[in-house]
Amino acid sequence: MSKKITLTTNNIGHRQWATLILELNNMSKAWKRFGVNIKITAPRSQNIIKWGNKTNDERDIQSEVHS
């Protein structure tokens, strides 16, 4: 069974938006083991999730220093 929820935000800053998307993504990962598949559809969500899940290994640190 599929269910849909819509969140509407007003006066949310860029950092707050990124934090909200990352928190929803963390919830999605945690619930996946119970068989719940949560799909996040929001502006720039995939870029935010990719950035938020980046590890700080040596390659990432070097690329940030040289940018």
N, C-alpha and C positions, 0 to 999 in steps of 0.2 A: 504494500500500500504506500502510495506517495502522498506526502503532505508538504505544503509550501508555507513559508513564513516570510513576511516582508518587514524589514527594519527601516525606519526613516529617521535620519539624524538631522538636527539643525544646529548651527553654530559649533560644528566640530572642527578642531584644528587638524593639520596634516599629521602630526604625531599621534593625536588621539585616534584618528582614522586608522593609521597603520597599526596601532596597538589593538584596536577592536578587531581588525582583520586577522592579526596574528593570534589573538585569543580564540576567535572562532575556529581558526585552523587547528589550534591545539585541541580544542574540544572535538573537532572532527576526527582527529587522529586517535584520541582516547576512546571515542565511542565506536570506532571501526571494529574493534575486537568483539563488540557485542552484536555485530551484524548491521549496524546503522551506517548508512552511507550518506554523508552530508556534502552537498555540492555548494561551494561558495561562488556566487556570481555578483561581482561588484567592480566598479571602476578601479583599474590598476591592481586588482587583488592578486593576480599571479605574480606581478613584479614585486609586490610587497612581501608575499610569502617566500619567494625565491631569496630576496634580500634578508628576510628575517630568519631563514633557516641556514644561512651561510655560516660555515665554520671558519674559525680564525687560524687555519693552518698557515704554513709558511708562504704558500703561493698567494693567498688572499692578502696577507700583510704586505708583501712586496708589491703587488699590483696597486694597492692603495697608496703606498709611499711614492711610487713613480708616476701616479696620475696627476 
